[in-house]
Amino acid sequence: MKNFPTRNLAIVAVFSALAAIIYLFDFSLPFFPPFIKLDFADLPALIAAFTFGPVTGILIQVVRNVLHLFVSNTGGVGELANIIIGGTMVGTAGLIYQRNKTKAGAFKALLAGTVAMTVVAMPLNYYVILPLFSLFMPIDTIFALSAKFIPAIHDKFTFILYVTLPFNLLKGATISLSSWLLYKKLQPALHHLRS
């Protein structure tokens, strides 16, 4: 019992460090504005949530984003968004999978996590993230840059509709598929860490 908290702390530290390294390799997509970047840093947290539970996954999301603050170019706004949105996906998927550890349970968990993160991302971006970003760059400039890629964007609502919604669905699907493929291969090794 004495080793339980220490082991969990070590797991969070290792998975967070891995996620922080992966986070450095984000990239833009050609059909979204260049400041919208895709990364696979949610992957270690999602796999950990499946293996050790949703709380561990969420802790990894928090720690890896705090680590990223040292190299952030968003003044912490991007990290705040990642903690909340990524934490929603990881927490939802981990909680559902914990209750039904089958292939069907994993599929439902990943689908629910993707939907949950997308639903949370829309009002969060509208009411919190975009206003915070506007402290660094005028919001009209954000819309103008976005309109070069998606001409229909001209205000917060159209930004949410044409950027936030599709991007989070795409990111959730990509992370889900990647974790589905990786978790099956890593499951024997992860089982030893859990026991």
Solvent accessible surface area in square Angstrom, and as a share of the most:
residue,aa,sasa,rsa
1,M,205,0.91
2,K,189,0.80
3,N,118,0.61
4,F,100,0.42
5,P,85,0.53
6,T,90,0.52
7,R,86,0.31
8,N,43,0.22
9,L,127,0.63
10,A,52,0.40
11,I,11,0.05
12,V,11,0.07
13,A,56,0.43
14,V,98,0.56
15,F,23,0.10
16,S,1,0.00
17,A,46,0.36
18,L,89,0.44
19,A,0,0.00
20,A,18,0.14
21,I,98,0.50
22,I,44,0.23
23,Y,13,0.05
24,L,99,0.49
25,F,148,0.62
26,D,55,0.29
27,F,83,0.35
28,S,47,0.30
29,L,22,0.11
30,P,110,0.69
31,F,116,0.48
32,F,10,0.04
33,P,0,0.00
34,P,60,0.38
35,F,81,0.34
36,I,31,0.15
37,K,88,0.37
38,L,9,0.04
39,D,6,0.03
40,F,60,0.25
41,A,0,0.00
42,D,2,0.01
43,L,17,0.09
44,P,5,0.03
45,A,0,0.00
46,L,1,0.00
47,I,8,0.04
48,A,0,0.00
49,A,1,0.01
50,F,10,0.04
51,T,4,0.02
52,F,40,0.17
53,G,6,0.05
54,P,17,0.11
55,V,105,0.60
56,T,11,0.06
57,G,0,0.00
58,I,67,0.34
59,L,85,0.42
60,I,0,0.00
61,Q,0,0.00
62,V,52,0.30
63,V,53,0.30
64,R,0,0.00
65,N,0,0.00
66,V,72,0.41
67,L,75,0.37
68,H,28,0.13
69,L,87,0.43
70,F,173,0.72
71,V,92,0.53
72,S,31,0.20
73,N,141,0.72
74,T,35,0.20
75,G,59,0.56
76,G,17,0.16
77,V,10,0.05
78,G,15,0.14
79,E,5,0.02
80,L,68,0.34
81,A,13,0.10
82,N,30,0.15
83,I,47,0.24
84,I,63,0.32
85,I,17,0.08
86,G,3,0.03
87,G,7,0.07
88,T,31,0.18
89,M,0,0.00
90,V,0,0.00
91,G,11,0.11
92,T,38,0.22
93,A,0,0.00
94,G,0,0.00
95,L,78,0.39
96,I,58,0.29
97,Y,11,0.04
98,Q,90,0.40
99,R,191,0.70
100,N,55,0.28
101,K,107,0.45
102,T,72,0.42
103,K,139,0.59
104,A,59,0.46
105,G,0,0.00
106,A,10,0.08
107,F,123,0.51
108,K,119,0.50
109,A,0,0.00
110,L,9,0.05
111,L,99,0.49
112,A,31,0.24
113,G,0,0.00
114,T,11,0.07
115,V,74,0.43
116,A,23,0.18
117,M,2,0.01
118,T,5,0.03
119,V,83,0.48
120,V,47,0.27
121,A,0,0.00
122,M,55,0.25
123,P,66,0.42
124,L,23,0.11
125,N,18,0.09
126,Y,70,0.27
127,Y,155,0.59
128,V,57,0.33
129,I,5,0.03
130,L,5,0.02
131,P,47,0.30
132,L,58,0.29
133,F,57,0.24
134,S,38,0.25
135,L,138,0.68
136,F,128,0.53
137,M,71,0.32
138,P,88,0.56
139,I,47,0.24
140,D,105,0.54
141,T,54,0.31
142,I,8,0.04
143,F,17,0.07
144,A,57,0.44
145,L,53,0.26
146,S,0,0.00
147,A,30,0.24
148,K,157,0.66
149,F,90,0.37
150,I,29,0.15
151,P,116,0.73
152,A,44,0.34
153,I,3,0.02
154,H,127,0.57
155,D,52,0.27
156,K,52,0.22
157,F,126,0.53
158,T,14,0.08
159,F,5,0.02
160,I,14,0.07
161,L,71,0.35
162,Y,87,0.33
163,V,1,0.01
164,T,5,0.03
165,L,52,0.26
166,P,45,0.29
167,F,23,0.10
168,N,10,0.05
169,L,79,0.39
170,L,65,0.32
171,K,13,0.05
172,G,0,0.00
173,A,56,0.43
174,T,35,0.20
175,I,0,0.00
176,S,14,0.09
177,L,111,0.55
178,S,26,0.17
179,S,3,0.02
180,W,67,0.23
181,L,102,0.51
182,L,71,0.35
183,Y,15,0.06
184,K,104,0.44
185,K,164,0.69
186,L,71,0.35
187,Q,72,0.32
188,P,88,0.55
189,A,61,0.47
190,L,12,0.06
191,H,94,0.42
192,H,140,0.63
193,L,81,0.40
194,R,81,0.30
195,S,93,0.60
